[in-house]
Amino acid sequence: GYDLLVDRQEDAADEAEKIHLAHYERLKKRTLGAIVLAVPIMVLSMVFMHLAWVNYVVWLLSTPVVFVLGRGFFVGAWKQLKHGTCNMDTLVALSTGIAYMFSVFNLFFPEFWLKRGIEPHVYFEASSVIIAFILLGRLLEERAKRNTSAAIRKLIGLQPKTVTIWTSEGERILPIASIQQGN
């Protein structure tokens, strides 16, 4: 799950910064998209829940949130499953995926529950809002990492590039890389 740059050139740090910035921008778009869709899903599910057509609209709005904007959770969970391990992606993918599939079942086959005297409920808003919140948390985490990395780069930039040494011949200015033990 980590990027590896094996290039030892000076521009490798710039290339890594461009990769991280592109990742941040993609995450920002996914987060904004999830929030834009999750808000009407939540409003429709909470305010207009008794209208017959609302569950179909909420289903249509939540499908892209779960499977397009939340795709990274399912991909990450699958990668972890192949390695026989679990992480947060596994938890998010399982919880949102099961809530979504259970809701689809209840939406299209309500008679299964009605025959048993149970009223079927849908949980599309839970899947969408969880994905939106987790994406928002990841976005805030990436922003904090970016700010921390920028501060560290500024500190590294303050590191001197040369050193002045005094020898029997006088004062000499040398690059830090050429200093030997005992200088």
C-alpha positions as CSV (number, residue, x, y, z in Angstrom):
1,G,0.0,0.0,0.0
2,Y,3.0,2.3,0.0
3,D,4.6,4.1,-3.0
4,L,8.2,3.3,-3.7
5,L,10.5,5.7,-5.6
6,V,13.9,4.1,-6.3
7,D,15.2,7.1,-8.2
8,R,18.1,8.8,-6.2
9,Q,18.0,12.0,-8.2
10,E,17.3,15.4,-6.7
11,D,13.8,15.6,-8.3
12,A,12.6,12.3,-6.6
13,A,11.3,14.4,-3.7
14,D,9.4,16.6,-6.1
15,E,8.0,13.6,-7.9
16,A,6.8,12.1,-4.6
17,E,5.2,15.4,-3.7
18,K,3.3,15.5,-7.0
19,I,2.1,11.9,-6.4
20,H,0.9,12.8,-2.9
21,L,-0.8,16.0,-4.2
22,A,-2.6,14.0,-7.0
23,H,-3.7,11.5,-4.4
24,Y,-5.0,14.2,-2.1
25,E,-6.9,15.9,-5.0
26,R,-8.6,12.6,-6.0
27,L,-9.5,11.9,-2.3
28,K,-10.9,15.5,-2.1
29,K,-13.1,14.9,-5.1
30,R,-14.4,11.6,-3.8
31,T,-15.1,13.0,-0.4
32,L,-17.0,16.0,-1.8
33,G,-19.0,13.8,-4.1
34,A,-19.9,11.4,-1.2
35,I,-21.0,14.3,1.0
36,V,-23.0,15.9,-1.8
37,L,-24.9,12.7,-2.3
38,A,-25.1,11.6,1.3
39,V,-26.8,14.8,2.5
40,P,-29.9,14.4,0.3
41,I,-29.9,10.6,1.0
42,M,-30.0,11.4,4.7
43,V,-32.7,14.0,4.4
44,L,-34.9,11.9,2.2
45,S,-34.5,8.8,4.4
46,M,-35.2,10.7,7.6
47,V,-37.9,13.2,6.6
48,F,-39.7,11.5,3.7
49,M,-39.3,7.9,4.8
50,H,-43.0,7.0,4.6
51,L,-43.4,7.9,0.9
52,A,-43.3,4.9,-1.3
53,W,-41.0,6.2,-3.9
54,V,-38.3,7.5,-1.5
55,N,-36.6,4.2,-1.0
56,Y,-36.0,3.8,-4.8
57,V,-34.6,7.3,-5.0
58,V,-32.3,6.7,-2.0
59,W,-31.2,3.4,-3.6
60,L,-30.3,5.2,-6.8
61,L,-28.4,7.9,-5.0
62,S,-26.6,5.6,-2.6
63,T,-25.3,3.1,-5.3
64,P,-22.6,5.5,-6.7
65,V,-21.6,6.5,-3.1
66,V,-21.1,2.8,-2.1
67,F,-19.6,1.4,-5.3
68,V,-17.9,4.3,-7.1
69,L,-16.9,6.8,-4.4
70,G,-16.4,4.0,-1.8
71,R,-14.7,1.6,-4.2
72,G,-11.3,2.1,-2.5
73,F,-12.7,0.4,0.6
74,F,-13.7,-2.7,-1.3
75,V,-10.5,-2.9,-3.2
76,G,-8.5,-2.5,0.0
77,A,-10.5,-5.2,1.7
78,W,-10.0,-7.6,-1.2
79,K,-6.3,-7.0,-1.1
80,Q,-6.2,-7.7,2.6
81,L,-8.3,-10.8,2.2
82,K,-5.8,-12.1,-0.4
83,H,-3.1,-11.7,2.3
84,G,-5.3,-13.3,5.0
85,T,-5.4,-10.1,7.1
86,C,-7.9,-7.3,7.9
87,N,-7.7,-3.6,8.3
88,M,-10.1,-0.7,8.5
89,D,-11.0,-1.1,4.8
90,T,-12.3,-4.6,5.6
91,L,-14.5,-3.2,8.4
92,V,-15.9,-0.4,6.2
93,A,-16.5,-2.6,3.2
94,L,-18.2,-5.3,5.2
95,S,-20.5,-2.9,7.2
96,T,-21.5,-0.7,4.3
97,G,-21.7,-3.6,1.8
98,I,-23.9,-5.7,4.0
99,A,-26.2,-2.8,4.9
100,Y,-26.5,-1.9,1.2
101,M,-27.2,-5.5,0.1
102,F,-29.7,-6.1,3.0
103,S,-31.4,-2.9,2.0
104,V,-31.6,-3.9,-1.7
105,F,-33.1,-7.2,-0.6
106,N,-35.7,-5.5,1.6
107,L,-36.5,-3.0,-1.2
108,F,-37.2,-5.6,-3.8
109,F,-38.4,-8.5,-1.7
110,P,-40.4,-6.9,1.2
111,E,-42.9,-9.8,1.2
112,F,-40.2,-12.1,2.7
113,W,-40.4,-10.1,6.0
114,L,-44.1,-9.1,5.7
115,K,-45.1,-12.8,5.7
116,R,-43.3,-13.1,9.0
117,G,-45.0,-10.1,10.5
118,I,-41.9,-7.9,10.3
119,E,-41.8,-4.5,8.6
120,P,-38.7,-4.3,6.2
121,H,-36.4,-1.4,6.6
122,V,-33.7,0.0,4.3
123,Y,-30.3,1.3,5.5
124,F,-29.0,3.0,2.4
125,E,-28.4,6.2,4.3
126,A,-26.2,4.4,6.8
127,S,-24.0,3.0,4.0
128,S,-23.7,6.4,2.3
129,V,-23.1,8.4,5.5
130,I,-20.5,6.0,6.8
131,I,-18.5,6.1,3.6
132,A,-18.8,9.9,3.5
133,F,-17.6,10.3,7.1
134,I,-14.7,7.8,6.6
135,L,-13.6,9.6,3.4
136,L,-13.8,12.9,5.3
137,G,-11.6,11.5,8.0
138,R,-9.1,10.3,5.5
139,L,-9.1,13.7,3.8
140,L,-8.4,15.4,7.1
141,E,-5.6,12.9,7.8
142,E,-4.0,13.5,4.4
143,R,-4.2,17.2,4.9
144,A,-2.5,16.9,8.3
145,K,0.2,14.7,6.8
146,R,0.8,17.1,4.0
147,N,1.2,20.0,6.4
148,T,3.5,18.0,8.6
149,S,5.6,17.0,5.5
150,A,5.8,20.6,4.4
151,A,7.0,21.7,7.9
152,I,9.7,18.9,7.8
153,R,10.8,20.0,4.4
154,K,11.2,23.6,5.6
155,L,13.3,22.4,8.5
156,I,15.4,20.3,6.2
157,G,15.8,23.4,4.0
158,L,17.3,25.2,6.9
159,Q,20.1,22.7,7.1
160,P,23.4,24.2,6.1
161,K,24.9,23.1,2.8
162,T,28.5,24.1,3.6
163,V,30.7,24.1,6.7
164,T,33.7,26.3,7.5
165,I,36.8,24.6,8.9
166,W,40.0,26.0,10.2
167,T,43.2,24.3,9.2
168,S,46.9,25.2,9.4
169,E,46.5,26.7,5.9
170,G,43.6,28.9,7.0
171,E,39.9,29.0,6.8
172,R,38.2,26.8,4.2
173,I,34.5,26.4,3.2
174,L,33.6,22.8,2.2
175,P,30.4,21.1,1.3
176,I,29.0,19.1,4.2
177,A,29.2,15.9,2.2
178,S,33.0,16.1,2.0
179,I,33.5,16.4,5.8
180,Q,35.4,13.5,7.3
181,Q,35.6,12.4,10.9
182,G,38.2,14.4,12.7
183,N,37.9,17.6,10.6
